Amino acid sequence: MWRMLQLKTADDFVVATGKTITLEKFASKAFAYFGLNWQEHIDFESSLSRPSDIAISRGNPQKAKDVLGWEPNIDVDKVIRYMCC
């Protein structure tokens, strides 16, 4: 964040790990942090899925690396721990 604020002109950057993880795996890890089974708390209705729904989503932090010299130094498990604390 500090490096972004030092730029003369504001710009947009993606701050992400650059790694792919399924939503199911992310939910599983987040619920497990609290000792819960995600399947006992989340209902999924496949009939509500749309053909335009995103199948795979991954944040690309390349611009932050190129412009700011920033690289991710934590993994998804640590992101989840930070979010849940």
mmCIF file as gemmi writes it, N, C-alpha and C atoms, coordinates in Angstrom:
data_model
loop_
_atom_site.group_PDB
_atom_site.id
_atom_site.type_symbol
_atom_site.label_atom_id
_atom_site.label_alt_id
_atom_site.label_comp_id
_atom_site.label_asym_id
_atom_site.label_entity_id
_atom_site.label_seq_id
_atom_site.pdbx_PDB_ins_code
_atom_site.Cartn_x
_atom_site.Cartn_y
_atom_site.Cartn_z
_atom_site.occupancy
_atom_site.B_iso_or_equiv
_atom_site.pdbx_formal_charge
_atom_site.auth_seq_id
_atom_site.auth_asym_id
_atom_site.pdbx_PDB_model_num
ATOM 1 N N . MET Axp A 1 ? 0.826 -1.186 0 1 0 ? 1 A 1
ATOM 2 C CA . MET Axp A 1 ? 0 0 0 1 0 ? 1 A 1
ATOM 3 C C . MET Axp A 1 ? 0.872 1.253 0 1 0 ? 1 A 1
ATOM 4 N N . TRP Axp A 2 ? 1.909 1.252 0.828 1 0 ? 2 A 1
ATOM 5 C CA . TRP Axp A 2 ? 2.776 2.425 0.914 1 0 ? 2 A 1
ATOM 6 C C . TRP Axp A 2 ? 3.379 2.73 -0.45 1 0 ? 2 A 1
ATOM 7 N N . ARG Axp A 3 ? 3.826 1.703 -1.158 1 0 ? 3 A 1
ATOM 8 C CA . ARG Axp A 3 ? 4.432 1.921 -2.474 1 0 ? 3 A 1
ATOM 9 C C . ARG Axp A 3 ? 3.42 2.506 -3.455 1 0 ? 3 A 1
ATOM 10 N N . MET Axp A 4 ? 2.186 2.086 -3.364 1 0 ? 4 A 1
ATOM 11 C CA . MET Axp A 4 ? 1.144 2.634 -4.246 1 0 ? 4 A 1
ATOM 12 C C . MET Axp A 4 ? 0.948 4.123 -3.977 1 0 ? 4 A 1
ATOM 13 N N . LEU Axp A 5 ? 0.992 4.501 -2.722 1 0 ? 5 A 1
ATOM 14 C CA . LEU Axp A 5 ? 0.77 5.896 -2.346 1 0 ? 5 A 1
ATOM 15 C C . LEU Axp A 5 ? 1.934 6.805 -2.729 1 0 ? 5 A 1
ATOM 16 N N . GLN Axp A 6 ? 3.079 6.237 -3.044 1 0 ? 6 A 1
ATOM 17 C CA . GLN Axp A 6 ? 4.239 7.038 -3.424 1 0 ? 6 A 1
ATOM 18 C C . GLN Axp A 6 ? 4.236 7.413 -4.901 1 0 ? 6 A 1
ATOM 19 N N . LEU Axp A 7 ? 3.333 6.806 -5.695 1 0 ? 7 A 1
ATOM 20 C CA . LEU Axp A 7 ? 3.274 7.103 -7.125 1 0 ? 7 A 1
ATOM 21 C C . LEU Axp A 7 ? 2.784 8.526 -7.364 1 0 ? 7 A 1
ATOM 22 N N . LYS Axp A 8 ? 3.3 9.177 -8.388 1 0 ? 8 A 1
ATOM 23 C CA . LYS Axp A 8 ? 2.858 10.536 -8.732 1 0 ? 8 A 1
ATOM 24 C C . LYS Axp A 8 ? 1.436 10.534 -9.277 1 0 ? 8 A 1
ATOM 25 N N . THR Axp A 9 ? 1.054 9.447 -9.944 1 0 ? 9 A 1
ATOM 26 C CA . THR Axp A 9 ? -0.284 9.31 -10.509 1 0 ? 9 A 1
ATOM 27 C C . THR Axp A 9 ? -0.934 8.05 -9.943 1 0 ? 9 A 1
ATOM 28 N N . ALA Axp A 10 ? -2.164 8.17 -9.504 1 0 ? 10 A 1
ATOM 29 C CA . ALA Axp A 10 ? -2.889 7.009 -8.97 1 0 ? 10 A 1
ATOM 30 C C . ALA Axp A 10 ? -3.055 5.961 -10.057 1 0 ? 10 A 1
ATOM 31 N N . ASP Axp A 11 ? -3.042 4.725 -9.66 1 0 ? 11 A 1
ATOM 32 C CA . ASP Axp A 11 ? -3.201 3.626 -10.604 1 0 ? 11 A 1
ATOM 33 C C . ASP Axp A 11 ? -3.876 2.467 -9.879 1 0 ? 11 A 1
ATOM 34 N N . ASP Axp A 12 ? -4.322 1.487 -10.641 1 0 ? 12 A 1
ATOM 35 C CA . ASP Axp A 12 ? -4.986 0.309 -10.085 1 0 ? 12 A 1
ATOM 36 C C . ASP Axp A 12 ? -4.026 -0.87 -10.09 1 0 ? 12 A 1
ATOM 37 N N . PHE Axp A 13 ? -4.029 -1.619 -8.991 1 0 ? 13 A 1
ATOM 38 C CA . PHE Axp A 13 ? -3.174 -2.791 -8.869 1 0 ? 13 A 1
ATOM 39 C C . PHE Axp A 13 ? -3.974 -3.939 -8.27 1 0 ? 13 A 1
ATOM 40 N N . VAL Axp A 14 ? -3.604 -5.14 -8.654 1 0 ? 14 A 1
ATOM 41 C CA . VAL Axp A 14 ? -4.192 -6.344 -8.074 1 0 ? 14 A 1
ATOM 42 C C . VAL Axp A 14 ? -3.216 -6.851 -7.015 1 0 ? 14 A 1
ATOM 43 N N . VAL Axp A 15 ? -3.717 -6.991 -5.809 1 0 ? 15 A 1
ATOM 44 C CA . VAL Axp A 15 ? -2.918 -7.551 -4.726 1 0 ? 15 A 1
ATOM 45 C C . VAL Axp A 15 ? -3.473 -8.948 -4.493 1 0 ? 15 A 1
ATOM 46 N N . ALA Axp A 16 ? -2.725 -9.959 -4.914 1 0 ? 16 A 1
ATOM 47 C CA . ALA Axp A 16 ? -3.194 -11.337 -4.856 1 0 ? 16 A 1
ATOM 48 C C . ALA Axp A 16 ? -2.003 -12.277 -4.805 1 0 ? 16 A 1
ATOM 49 N N . THR Axp A 17 ? -2.278 -13.528 -4.481 1 0 ? 17 A 1
ATOM 50 C CA . THR Axp A 17 ? -1.204 -14.519 -4.439 1 0 ? 17 A 1
ATOM 51 C C . THR Axp A 17 ? -0.801 -14.97 -5.834 1 0 ? 17 A 1
ATOM 52 N N . GLY Axp A 18 ? -1.703 -14.851 -6.796 1 0 ? 18 A 1
ATOM 53 C CA . GLY Axp A 18 ? -1.425 -15.341 -8.139 1 0 ? 18 A 1
ATOM 54 C C . GLY Axp A 18 ? -1.643 -16.837 -8.273 1 0 ? 18 A 1
ATOM 55 N N . LYS Axp A 19 ? -2.101 -17.474 -7.224 1 0 ? 19 A 1
ATOM 56 C CA . LYS Axp A 19 ? -2.352 -18.916 -7.22 1 0 ? 19 A 1
ATOM 57 C C . LYS Axp A 19 ? -3.848 -19.183 -7.359 1 0 ? 19 A 1
ATOM 58 N N . THR Axp A 20 ? -4.18 -20.291 -7.974 1 0 ? 20 A 1
ATOM 59 C CA . THR Axp A 20 ? -5.579 -20.671 -8.151 1 0 ? 20 A 1
ATOM 60 C C . THR Axp A 20 ? -5.996 -21.626 -7.046 1 0 ? 20 A 1
ATOM 61 N N . ILE Axp A 21 ? -7.18 -21.384 -6.494 1 0 ? 21 A 1
ATOM 62 C CA . ILE Axp A 21 ? -7.779 -22.283 -5.515 1 0 ? 21 A 1
ATOM 63 C C . ILE Axp A 21 ? -9.284 -22.275 -5.778 1 0 ? 21 A 1
ATOM 64 N N . THR Axp A 22 ? -9.903 -23.411 -5.697 1 0 ? 22 A 1
ATOM 65 C CA . THR Axp A 22 ? -11.347 -23.463 -5.937 1 0 ? 22 A 1
ATOM 66 C C . THR Axp A 22 ? -12.081 -22.807 -4.774 1 0 ? 22 A 1
ATOM 67 N N . LEU Axp A 23 ? -13.263 -22.324 -5.06 1 0 ? 23 A 1
ATOM 68 C CA . LEU Axp A 23 ? -14.084 -21.731 -4.006 1 0 ? 23 A 1
ATOM 69 C C . LEU Axp A 23 ? -14.398 -22.782 -2.938 1 0 ? 23 A 1
ATOM 70 N N . GLU Axp A 24 ? -14.622 -24.011 -3.376 1 0 ? 24 A 1
ATOM 71 C CA . GLU Axp A 24 ? -14.902 -25.097 -2.428 1 0 ? 24 A 1
ATOM 72 C C . GLU Axp A 24 ? -13.722 -25.302 -1.478 1 0 ? 24 A 1
ATOM 73 N N . LYS Axp A 25 ? -12.515 -25.318 -2.021 1 0 ? 25 A 1
ATOM 74 C CA . LYS Axp A 25 ? -11.322 -25.511 -1.183 1 0 ? 25 A 1
ATOM 75 C C . LYS Axp A 25 ? -11.125 -24.313 -0.244 1 0 ? 25 A 1
ATOM 76 N N . PHE Axp A 26 ? -11.356 -23.102 -0.761 1 0 ? 26 A 1
ATOM 77 C CA . PHE Axp A 26 ? -11.232 -21.907 0.069 1 0 ? 26 A 1
ATOM 78 C C . PHE Axp A 26 ? -12.231 -21.959 1.235 1 0 ? 26 A 1
ATOM 79 N N . ALA Axp A 27 ? -13.494 -22.288 0.916 1 0 ? 27 A 1
ATOM 80 C CA . ALA Axp A 27 ? -14.516 -22.382 1.959 1 0 ? 27 A 1
ATOM 81 C C . ALA Axp A 27 ? -14.156 -23.468 2.964 1 0 ? 27 A 1
ATOM 82 N N . SER Axp A 28 ? -13.677 -24.6 2.466 1 0 ? 28 A 1
ATOM 83 C CA . SER Axp A 28 ? -13.292 -25.699 3.343 1 0 ? 28 A 1
ATOM 84 C C . SER Axp A 28 ? -12.218 -25.262 4.324 1 0 ? 28 A 1
ATOM 85 N N . LYS Axp A 29 ? -11.204 -24.576 3.829 1 0 ? 29 A 1
ATOM 86 C CA . LYS Axp A 29 ? -10.111 -24.103 4.681 1 0 ? 29 A 1
ATOM 87 C C . LYS Axp A 29 ? -10.587 -23.039 5.679 1 0 ? 29 A 1
ATOM 88 N N . ALA Axp A 30 ? -11.431 -22.132 5.217 1 0 ? 30 A 1
ATOM 89 C CA . ALA Axp A 30 ? -11.919 -21.064 6.097 1 0 ? 30 A 1
ATOM 90 C C . ALA Axp A 30 ? -12.8 -21.633 7.212 1 0 ? 30 A 1
ATOM 91 N N . PHE Axp A 31 ? -13.699 -22.524 6.88 1 0 ? 31 A 1
ATOM 92 C CA . PHE Axp A 31 ? -14.551 -23.14 7.902 1 0 ? 31 A 1
ATOM 93 C C . PHE Axp A 31 ? -13.724 -24.004 8.85 1 0 ? 31 A 1
ATOM 94 N N . ALA Axp A 32 ? -12.727 -24.718 8.309 1 0 ? 32 A 1
ATOM 95 C CA . ALA Axp A 32 ? -11.871 -25.566 9.144 1 0 ? 32 A 1
ATOM 96 C C . ALA Axp A 32 ? -11.111 -24.734 10.174 1 0 ? 32 A 1
ATOM 97 N N . TYR Axp A 33 ? -10.793 -23.495 9.845 1 0 ? 33 A 1
ATOM 98 C CA . TYR Axp A 33 ? -10.114 -22.613 10.789 1 0 ? 33 A 1
ATOM 99 C C . TYR Axp A 33 ? -10.904 -22.508 12.09 1 0 ? 33 A 1
ATOM 100 N N . PHE Axp A 34 ? -12.234 -22.559 11.973 1 0 ? 34 A 1
ATOM 101 C CA . PHE Axp A 34 ? -13.108 -22.468 13.146 1 0 ? 34 A 1
ATOM 102 C C . PHE Axp A 34 ? -13.596 -23.837 13.605 1 0 ? 34 A 1
ATOM 103 N N . GLY Axp A 35 ? -13.01 -24.901 13.054 1 0 ? 35 A 1
ATOM 104 C CA . GLY Axp A 35 ? -13.383 -26.254 13.455 1 0 ? 35 A 1
ATOM 105 C C . GLY Axp A 35 ? -14.713 -26.695 12.888 1 0 ? 35 A 1
ATOM 106 N N . LEU Axp A 36 ? -15.115 -26.118 11.767 1 0 ? 36 A 1
ATOM 107 C CA . LEU Axp A 36 ? -16.42 -26.426 11.181 1 0 ? 36 A 1
ATOM 108 C C . LEU Axp A 36 ? -16.261 -27.134 9.835 1 0 ? 36 A 1
ATOM 109 N N . ASN Axp A 37 ? -17.261 -27.93 9.502 1 0 ? 37 A 1
ATOM 110 C CA . ASN Axp A 37 ? -17.341 -28.569 8.192 1 0 ? 37 A 1
ATOM 111 C C . ASN Axp A 37 ? -18.194 -27.675 7.312 1 0 ? 37 A 1
ATOM 112 N N . TRP Axp A 38 ? -17.632 -27.132 6.243 1 0 ? 38 A 1
ATOM 113 C CA . TRP Axp A 38 ? -18.351 -26.179 5.384 1 0 ? 38 A 1
ATOM 114 C C . TRP Axp A 38 ? -19.631 -26.788 4.824 1 0 ? 38 A 1
ATOM 115 N N . GLN Axp A 39 ? -19.631 -28.092 4.572 1 0 ? 39 A 1
ATOM 116 C CA . GLN Axp A 39 ? -20.794 -28.745 3.964 1 0 ? 39 A 1
ATOM 117 C C . GLN Axp A 39 ? -22.009 -28.737 4.885 1 0 ? 39 A 1
ATOM 118 N N . GLU Axp A 40 ? -21.791 -28.539 6.167 1 0 ? 40 A 1
ATOM 119 C CA . GLU Axp A 40 ? -22.896 -28.456 7.122 1 0 ? 40 A 1
ATOM 120 C C . GLU Axp A 40 ? -23.49 -27.049 7.197 1 0 ? 40 A 1
ATOM 121 N N . HIS Axp A 41 ? -22.87 -26.083 6.525 1 0 ? 41 A 1
ATOM 122 C CA . HIS Axp A 41 ? -23.29 -24.69 6.64 1 0 ? 41 A 1
ATOM 123 C C . HIS Axp A 41 ? -23.572 -23.995 5.306 1 0 ? 41 A 1
ATOM 124 N N . ILE Axp A 42 ? -23.214 -24.62 4.206 1 0 ? 42 A 1
ATOM 125 C CA . ILE Axp A 42 ? -23.404 -24.013 2.886 1 0 ? 42 A 1
ATOM 126 C C . ILE Axp A 42 ? -24.27 -24.915 2.026 1 0 ? 42 A 1
ATOM 127 N N . ASP Axp A 43 ? -25.302 -24.337 1.445 1 0 ? 43 A 1
ATOM 128 C CA . ASP Axp A 43 ? -26.14 -25.053 0.482 1 0 ? 43 A 1
ATOM 129 C C . ASP Axp A 43 ? -25.793 -24.562 -0.909 1 0 ? 43 A 1
ATOM 130 N N . PHE Axp A 44 ? -25.673 -25.487 -1.847 1 0 ? 44 A 1
ATOM 131 C CA . PHE Axp A 44 ? -25.402 -25.131 -3.231 1 0 ? 44 A 1
ATOM 132 C C . PHE Axp A 44 ? -26.514 -25.674 -4.098 1 0 ? 44 A 1
ATOM 133 N N . GLU Axp A 45 ? -27.138 -24.797 -4.844 1 0 ? 45 A 1
ATOM 134 C CA . GLU Axp A 45 ? -28.222 -25.198 -5.744 1 0 ? 45 A 1
ATOM 135 C C . GLU Axp A 45 ? -27.713 -25.057 -7.17 1 0 ? 45 A 1
ATOM 136 N N . SER Axp A 46 ? -27.367 -26.18 -7.793 1 0 ? 46 A 1
ATOM 137 C CA . SER Axp A 46 ? -26.772 -26.153 -9.128 1 0 ? 46 A 1
ATOM 138 C C . SER Axp A 46 ? -27.701 -25.559 -10.172 1 0 ? 46 A 1
ATOM 139 N N . SER Axp A 47 ? -29.005 -25.618 -9.944 1 0 ? 47 A 1
ATOM 140 C CA . SER Axp A 47 ? -29.945 -25.049 -10.92 1 0 ? 47 A 1
ATOM 141 C C . SER Axp A 47 ? -29.837 -23.522 -10.987 1 0 ? 47 A 1
ATOM 142 N N . LEU Axp A 48 ? -29.193 -22.903 -9.986 1 0 ? 48 A 1
ATOM 143 C CA . LEU Axp A 48 ? -29.027 -21.453 -9.976 1 0 ? 48 A 1
ATOM 144 C C . LEU Axp A 48 ? -27.747 -21.006 -10.67 1 0 ? 48 A 1
ATOM 145 N N . SER Axp A 49 ? -26.904 -21.961 -11.068 1 0 ? 49 A 1
ATOM 146 C CA . SER Axp A 49 ? -25.679 -21.626 -11.787 1 0 ? 49 A 1
ATOM 147 C C . SER Axp A 49 ? -26.027 -21.119 -13.174 1 0 ? 49 A 1
ATOM 148 N N . ARG Axp A 50 ? -25.249 -20.149 -13.632 1 0 ? 50 A 1
ATOM 149 C CA . ARG Axp A 50 ? -25.462 -19.571 -14.962 1 0 ? 50 A 1
ATOM 150 C C . ARG Axp A 50 ? -24.293 -19.932 -15.863 1 0 ? 50 A 1
ATOM 151 N N . PRO Axp A 51 ? -24.54 -20.041 -17.148 1 0 ? 51 A 1
ATOM 152 C CA . PRO Axp A 51 ? -23.451 -20.347 -18.074 1 0 ? 51 A 1
ATOM 153 C C . PRO Axp A 51 ? -22.348 -19.292 -18.041 1 0 ? 51 A 1
ATOM 154 N N . SER Axp A 52 ? -22.686 -18.066 -17.671 1 0 ? 52 A 1
ATOM 155 C CA . SER Axp A 52 ? -21.692 -16.996 -17.651 1 0 ? 52 A 1
ATOM 156 C C . SER Axp A 52 ? -20.917 -16.921 -16.33 1 0 ? 52 A 1
ATOM 157 N N . ASP Axp A 53 ? -21.249 -17.781 -15.356 1 0 ? 53 A 1
ATOM 158 C CA . ASP Axp A 53 ? -20.512 -17.776 -14.092 1 0 ? 53 A 1
ATOM 159 C C . ASP Axp A 53 ? -19.042 -18.113 -14.338 1 0 ? 53 A 1
ATOM 160 N N . ILE Axp A 54 ? -18.184 -17.48 -13.6 1 0 ? 54 A 1
ATOM 161 C CA . ILE Axp A 54 ? -16.753 -17.686 -13.75 1 0 ? 54 A 1
ATOM 162 C C . ILE Axp A 54 ? -16.379 -19.06 -13.205 1 0 ? 54 A 1
ATOM 163 N N . ALA Axp A 55 ? -15.706 -19.843 -14.021 1 0 ? 55 A 1
ATOM 164 C CA . ALA Axp A 55 ? -15.282 -21.184 -13.598 1 0 ? 55 A 1
ATOM 165 C C . ALA Axp A 55 ? -13.971 -21.114 -12.823 1 0 ? 55 A 1
ATOM 166 N N . ILE Axp A 56 ? -13.059 -20.279 -13.277 1 0 ? 56 A 1
ATOM 167 C CA . ILE Axp A 56 ? -11.757 -20.145 -12.63 1 0 ? 56 A 1
ATOM 168 C C . ILE Axp A 56 ? -11.434 -18.661 -12.492 1 0 ? 56 A 1
ATOM 169 N N . SER Axp A 57 ? -11.012 -18.277 -11.307 1 0 ? 57 A 1
ATOM 170 C CA . SER Axp A 57 ? -10.641 -16.888 -11.074 1 0 ? 57 A 1
ATOM 171 C C . SER Axp A 57 ? -9.307 -16.862 -10.338 1 0 ? 57 A 1
ATOM 172 N N . ARG Axp A 58 ? -8.393 -16.039 -10.848 1 0 ? 58 A 1
ATOM 173 C CA . ARG Axp A 58 ? -7.09 -15.929 -10.209 1 0 ? 58 A 1
ATOM 174 C C . ARG Axp A 58 ? -6.624 -14.487 -10.358 1 0 ? 58 A 1
ATOM 175 N N . GLY Axp A 59 ? -6.222 -13.882 -9.259 1 0 ? 59 A 1
ATOM 176 C CA . GLY Axp A 59 ? -5.698 -12.526 -9.317 1 0 ? 59 A 1
ATOM 177 C C . GLY Axp A 59 ? -4.277 -12.534 -9.865 1 0 ? 59 A 1
ATOM 178 N N . ASN Axp A 60 ? -4.002 -11.653 -10.802 1 0 ? 60 A 1
ATOM 179 C CA . ASN Axp A 60 ? -2.673 -11.572 -11.407 1 0 ? 60 A 1
ATOM 180 C C . ASN Axp A 60 ? -1.95 -10.332 -10.865 1 0 ? 60 A 1
ATOM 181 N N . PRO Axp A 61 ? -0.984 -10.533 -9.977 1 0 ? 61 A 1
ATOM 182 C CA . PRO Axp A 61 ? -0.275 -9.393 -9.376 1 0 ? 61 A 1
ATOM 183 C C . PRO Axp A 61 ? 0.927 -8.909 -10.195 1 0 ? 61 A 1
ATOM 184 N N . GLN Axp A 62 ? 1.017 -9.28 -11.461 1 0 ? 62 A 1
ATOM 185 C CA . GLN Axp A 62 ? 2.192 -8.956 -12.274 1 0 ? 62 A 1
ATOM 186 C C . GLN Axp A 62 ? 2.452 -7.445 -12.367 1 0 ? 62 A 1
ATOM 187 N N . LYS Axp A 63 ? 1.397 -6.651 -12.523 1 0 ? 63 A 1
ATOM 188 C CA . LYS Axp A 63 ? 1.581 -5.205 -12.636 1 0 ? 63 A 1
ATOM 189 C C . LYS Axp A 63 ? 2.18 -4.634 -11.351 1 0 ? 63 A 1
ATOM 190 N N . ALA Axp A 64 ? 1.746 -5.134 -10.2 1 0 ? 64 A 1
ATOM 191 C CA . ALA Axp A 64 ? 2.305 -4.678 -8.928 1 0 ? 64 A 1
ATOM 192 C C . ALA Axp A 64 ? 3.786 -5.032 -8.841 1 0 ? 64 A 1
ATOM 193 N N . LYS Axp A 65 ? 4.155 -6.184 -9.386 1 0 ? 65 A 1
ATOM 194 C CA . LYS Axp A 65 ? 5.563 -6.577 -9.405 1 0 ? 65 A 1
ATOM 195 C C . LYS Axp A 65 ? 6.359 -5.668 -10.329 1 0 ? 65 A 1
ATOM 196 N N . ASP Axp A 66 ? 5.818 -5.444 -11.54 1 0 ? 66 A 1
ATOM 197 C CA . ASP Axp A 66 ? 6.538 -4.645 -12.533 1 0 ? 66 A 1
ATOM 198 C C . ASP Axp A 66 ? 6.696 -3.185 -12.122 1 0 ? 66 A 1
ATOM 199 N N . VAL Axp A 67 ? 5.63 -2.593 -11.601 1 0 ? 67 A 1
ATOM 200 C CA . VAL Axp A 67 ? 5.63 -1.158 -11.295 1 0 ? 67 A 1
ATOM 201 C C . VAL Axp A 67 ? 6.145 -0.862 -9.886 1 0 ? 67 A 1
ATOM 202 N N . LEU Axp A 68 ? 5.75 -1.677 -8.928 1 0 ? 68 A 1
ATOM 203 C CA . LEU Axp A 68 ? 6.064 -1.391 -7.53 1 0 ? 68 A 1
ATOM 204 C C . LEU Axp A 68 ? 7.189 -2.248 -6.957 1 0 ? 68 A 1
ATOM 205 N N . GLY Axp A 69 ? 7.548 -3.302 -7.674 1 0 ? 69 A 1
ATOM 206 C CA . GLY Axp A 69 ? 8.533 -4.226 -7.129 1 0 ? 69 A 1
ATOM 207 C C . GLY Axp A 69 ? 7.96 -5.093 -6.02 1 0 ? 69 A 1
ATOM 208 N N . TRP Axp A 70 ? 6.628 -5.224 -5.994 1 0 ? 70 A 1
ATOM 209 C CA . TRP Axp A 70 ? 5.946 -5.988 -4.951 1 0 ? 70 A 1
ATOM 210 C C . TRP Axp A 70 ? 5.687 -7.414 -5.416 1 0 ? 70 A 1
ATOM 211 N N . GLU Axp A 71 ? 5.892 -8.367 -4.537 1 0 ? 71 A 1
ATOM 212 C CA . GLU Axp A 71 ? 5.555 -9.754 -4.804 1 0 ? 71 A 1
ATOM 213 C C . GLU Axp A 71 ? 4.848 -10.332 -3.587 1 0 ? 71 A 1
ATOM 214 N N . PRO Axp A 72 ? 3.893 -11.24 -3.809 1 0 ? 72 A 1
ATOM 215 C CA . PRO Axp A 72 ? 3.228 -11.856 -2.665 1 0 ? 72 A 1
ATOM 216 C C . PRO Axp A 72 ? 4.209 -12.712 -1.874 1 0 ? 72 A 1
ATOM 217 N N . ASN Axp A 73 ? 4.079 -12.668 -0.561 1 0 ? 73 A 1
ATOM 218 C CA . ASN Axp A 73 ? 4.97 -13.487 0.267 1 0 ? 73 A 1
ATOM 219 C C . ASN Axp A 73 ? 4.209 -14.353 1.259 1 0 ? 73 A 1
ATOM 220 N N . ILE Axp A 74 ? 2.898 -14.488 1.049 1 0 ? 74 A 1
ATOM 221 C CA . ILE Axp A 74 ? 2.101 -15.386 1.874 1 0 ? 74 A 1
ATOM 222 C C . ILE Axp A 74 ? 1.259 -16.27 0.964 1 0 ? 74 A 1
ATOM 223 N N . ASP Axp A 75 ? 0.843 -17.404 1.491 1 0 ? 75 A 1
ATOM 224 C CA . ASP Axp A 75 ? 0.019 -18.319 0.711 1 0 ? 75 A 1
ATOM 225 C C . ASP Axp A 75 ? -1.446 -18.18 1.118 1 0 ? 75 A 1
ATOM 226 N N . VAL Axp A 76 ? -2.286 -18.947 0.468 1 0 ? 76 A 1
ATOM 227 C CA . VAL Axp A 76 ? -3.731 -18.858 0.711 1 0 ? 76 A 1
ATOM 228 C C . VAL Axp A 76 ? -4.072 -19.206 2.154 1 0 ? 76 A 1
ATOM 229 N N . ASP Axp A 77 ? -3.391 -20.185 2.727 1 0 ? 77 A 1
ATOM 230 C CA . ASP Axp A 77 ? -3.675 -20.552 4.119 1 0 ? 77 A 1
ATOM 231 C C . ASP Axp A 77 ? -3.446 -19.381 5.068 1 0 ? 77 A 1
ATOM 232 N N . LYS Axp A 78 ? -2.387 -18.63 4.824 1 0 ? 78 A 1
ATOM 233 C CA . LYS Axp A 78 ? -2.095 -17.476 5.669 1 0 ? 78 A 1
ATOM 234 C C . LYS Axp A 78 ? -3.103 -16.353 5.429 1 0 ? 78 A 1
ATOM 235 N N . VAL Axp A 79 ? -3.53 -16.165 4.177 1 0 ? 79 A 1
ATOM 236 C CA . VAL Axp A 79 ? -4.564 -15.179 3.88 1 0 ? 79 A 1
ATOM 237 C C . VAL Axp A 79 ? -5.814 -15.504 4.679 1 0 ? 79 A 1
ATOM 238 N N . ILE Axp A 80 ? -6.21 -16.765 4.669 1 0 ? 80 A 1
ATOM 239 C CA . ILE Axp A 80 ? -7.412 -17.182 5.412 1 0 ? 80 A 1
ATOM 240 C C . ILE Axp A 80 ? -7.232 -16.937 6.904 1 0 ? 80 A 1
ATOM 241 N N . ARG Axp A 81 ? -6.067 -17.276 7.435 1 0 ? 81 A 1
ATOM 242 C CA . ARG Axp A 81 ? -5.82 -17.026 8.864 1 0 ? 81 A 1
ATOM 243 C C . ARG Axp A 81 ? -5.95 -15.546 9.193 1 0 ? 81 A 1
ATOM 244 N N . TYR Axp A 82 ? -5.378 -14.672 8.353 1 0 ? 82 A 1
ATOM 245 C CA . TYR Axp A 82 ? -5.479 -13.228 8.578 1 0 ? 82 A 1
ATOM 246 C C . TYR Axp A 82 ? -6.937 -12.767 8.516 1 0 ? 82 A 1
ATOM 247 N N . MET Axp A 83 ? -7.689 -13.312 7.572 1 0 ? 83 A 1
ATOM 248 C CA . MET Axp A 83 ? -9.092 -12.904 7.412 1 0 ? 83 A 1
ATOM 249 C C . MET Axp A 83 ? -9.95 -13.355 8.584 1 0 ? 83 A 1
ATOM 250 N N . CYS Axp A 84 ? -9.596 -14.467 9.193 1 0 ? 84 A 1
ATOM 251 C CA . CYS Axp A 84 ? -10.418 -15.048 10.252 1 0 ? 84 A 1
ATOM 252 C C . CYS Axp A 84 ? -10.044 -14.575 11.654 1 0 ? 84 A 1
ATOM 253 N N . CYS Axp A 85 ? -8.921 -13.905 11.796 1 0 ? 85 A 1
ATOM 254 C CA . CYS Axp A 85 ? -8.484 -13.437 13.133 1 0 ? 85 A 1
ATOM 255 C C . CYS Axp A 85 ? -9.248 -12.2 13.562 1 0 ? 85 A 1
